[in-house]
Amino acid sequence: EDGIRDSVASRGLGDVYKRQLQTHEDPSAYREYEKGFFPILKKHGGSFITFDDNPKHLEGSEPRSGRMIIFQFPSEAAADAWFNDPEYQALSEHRRAGADTKSITMVHALPPRK
C-alpha cells in the first residue's frame, strides 16, 4: 500500500538494519577491513544493502557527511552476534585505523501490517 512497509515486511518479521556513518582517513587500512567484511557478515546471516559516499542531507540541524553504509540482519540477535564476534572485532581494528566512524546504529524493520 505505501510501498515502504510492504517492501520491508516482505523481508521478514525480525529484520534489523545497521546504519554506519564514517569518513575515510587511511584507505589502505580500510581496504584490509573490506577484504574480510563480507564473509563475517554472511556468517551471521547479514546482507549488504548499499553505501553512498555523498549522502544528501534534506532536513535537520545536524547534516552528516562521509560514507553511509546500510546492511541487514534477520534479527537483532544475529546483528548483535555479528558485532560481538571476536573475528569481527579483530577485523574492525582495520576499520578503526582507516576510518573515523561517526556512528553505527541499529534500526528495526517495521512489522508487517495486519
C-alpha positions as CSV (number, residue, x, y, z in Angstrom):
1,E,0.0,0.0,0.0
2,D,2.5,2.7,1.0
3,G,5.4,0.8,-0.6
4,I,7.8,1.2,2.4
5,R,6.1,-1.1,4.8
6,D,5.2,-3.6,2.1
7,S,8.8,-4.0,0.9
8,V,10.2,-4.2,4.4
9,A,7.5,-6.6,5.6
10,S,8.4,-9.0,2.7
11,R,11.9,-9.3,4.2
12,G,10.8,-11.0,7.4
13,L,9.5,-10.3,10.9
14,G,12.7,-9.7,12.8
15,D,14.8,-7.8,10.4
16,V,17.1,-5.2,11.6
17,Y,19.3,-2.8,9.7
18,K,22.7,-1.3,10.6
19,R,23.4,2.2,9.5
20,Q,27.0,3.2,9.7
21,L,28.5,6.7,9.0
22,Q,32.2,7.2,8.6
23,T,34.9,9.2,6.9
24,H,38.0,7.5,5.5
25,E,41.3,8.5,6.8
26,D,43.6,5.7,5.7
27,P,42.4,3.9,2.6
28,S,44.9,1.0,2.7
29,A,43.9,0.1,6.3
30,Y,40.2,0.4,5.4
31,R,40.7,-1.9,2.4
32,E,42.0,-4.6,4.8
33,Y,38.7,-4.3,6.7
34,E,36.7,-4.5,3.4
35,K,38.6,-7.7,2.4
36,G,37.4,-9.6,5.5
37,F,34.0,-8.0,6.0
38,F,31.7,-10.0,3.7
39,P,32.5,-13.5,4.9
40,I,31.8,-12.5,8.5
41,L,28.6,-10.6,7.5
42,K,27.3,-13.7,5.7
43,K,28.3,-16.0,8.6
44,H,25.7,-14.1,10.7
45,G,23.0,-14.1,8.0
46,G,23.7,-10.5,7.1
47,S,23.4,-8.9,3.7
48,F,24.8,-5.7,2.3
49,I,22.2,-3.2,1.1
50,T,24.1,-0.1,-0.1
51,F,26.6,2.6,0.6
52,D,26.9,6.2,-0.5
53,D,29.9,8.4,-0.3
54,N,27.8,11.6,-0.8
55,P,24.5,11.2,1.2
56,K,22.2,14.2,0.6
57,H,21.1,16.0,3.7
58,L,17.5,17.1,3.4
59,E,16.5,18.5,6.7
60,G,17.6,18.9,10.3
61,S,20.3,20.7,12.3
62,E,23.0,18.1,12.1
63,P,23.9,17.3,8.5
64,R,26.1,14.2,8.1
65,S,28.9,13.8,5.7
66,G,31.1,10.8,4.8
67,R,30.2,7.3,3.7
68,M,26.8,6.0,4.7
69,I,26.6,2.2,4.8
70,I,23.4,0.1,5.3
71,F,23.3,-3.6,5.8
72,Q,20.6,-6.0,7.1
73,F,20.4,-8.9,9.5
74,P,17.5,-11.4,10.0
75,S,17.2,-10.5,13.7
76,E,18.6,-8.3,16.5
77,A,20.3,-11.4,17.9
78,A,22.1,-12.0,14.6
79,A,23.2,-8.4,14.4
80,D,24.5,-8.5,18.0
81,A,26.3,-11.8,17.3
82,W,28.0,-10.2,14.2
83,F,29.1,-7.1,16.1
84,N,30.3,-9.1,19.1
85,D,32.0,-11.8,17.1
86,P,35.7,-11.9,18.1
87,E,36.7,-12.4,14.5
88,Y,34.7,-9.2,13.5
89,Q,36.1,-7.2,16.4
90,A,39.6,-8.2,15.4
91,L,38.9,-7.2,11.8
92,S,37.2,-3.9,12.9
93,E,40.6,-2.7,14.2
94,H,41.4,-2.1,10.5
95,R,38.2,0.0,10.2
96,R,39.1,2.0,13.3
97,A,42.6,2.6,11.9
98,G,41.3,3.5,8.4
99,A,38.1,5.4,9.1
100,D,36.6,7.8,11.6
101,T,33.3,6.0,12.4
102,K,30.8,8.6,13.5
103,S,28.1,6.1,14.4
104,I,26.8,2.6,14.0
105,T,23.1,2.4,14.6
106,M,20.7,-0.5,14.7
107,V,17.2,0.2,13.2
108,H,14.4,-2.3,13.5
109,A,12.2,-3.1,10.5
110,L,8.5,-2.3,10.6
111,P,6.3,-5.3,11.5
112,P,4.0,-6.5,8.7
113,R,0.6,-4.9,8.5
114,K,-2.3,-7.0,9.7
